[in-house]
Amino acid sequence: APVFAEERYSARVPENNAAGALLLRVRASDADWGANARVRYRLWEGRVRGAPLSSYVSVQAETG
């Protein structure tokens, strides 16, 4: 299974960020070989004030 570089990640997010602003970068690695070692990231879809979380933030699947 992938292992994250940090046990927990935390970020302070200022209000009114510009669209596309970097908020936080996470990193994980997998000890497998080849394609099985590839780690992809995604955001667990939740809701914020009734709106989908993905309407507020996004994740770069390849880089975290």
C-alpha positions, 0 to 999 in steps of 0.5 A: 500500500502507498505510504505518505511522507507525513502522518498528517497534513495541515494547511492554513488557507487564507480567504479569497485565494486566487483560482489555481493557488497552491494550498498544500502538497502531499507526497506518498510512495509505493514500494512496488515495481513499475505500474504497481508503484504508481501513486495517484491522488484524488479528493474524497468528495464531501460537501461544504455548506451544501456545495460539493467540495470539488467546487472549492478545491481540486487535486492534481492526480499525478503530483498530489 
